[in-house]
């Protein structure tokens, strides 16, 4: 991606992207017309990393510097549509995870009751250290069943919430498209640097 300049003000964070033409933001492997094309993975990573660096405490504004003109609204619409679709996909995946976690938790709950009861029967039937060891092993096994459902329902949700905050910040960000080469691009070109 071209050079960038991220900055924050008292009321917003600004992420600037400088590109040569609109083709740079689209995935070159996708032959669909502009309205339906996927964004370039490097461009998406650039936006996501930039917003992560800036944080989501302040509203985000994205400024795209474009040297070669493109139809009005094309970039804004493409970015918003892509991140809307990405958020919907993440929400759907998380709902499926929570549903699976709930089923696994119910199974684990039954397993812990059965294994605890079985452990008590073993302890009564074998009143020696072997019986005590088997009783403890069965109880521990029951609690081990709980590990994965709790991980899915609680701990797996933490990174998803963080990712959603970043993606939502991009999806709702106002996007300005400004035409013309920036001073940084002109200097880089003069020094023989290339803009990807």
PyMOL commands that set and color helices and strands:
alter all, ss='L'
color gray80, all
select helices_A, chain A and resi 22-25+34-36+41-54+74-125+129-172+183-190
alter helices_A, ss='H'
color red, helices_A
select strands_A, chain A and resi 4-8+12-19+59-66+174-179
alter strands_A, ss='S'
color yellow, strands_A
deselect
rebuild
show_as cartoon
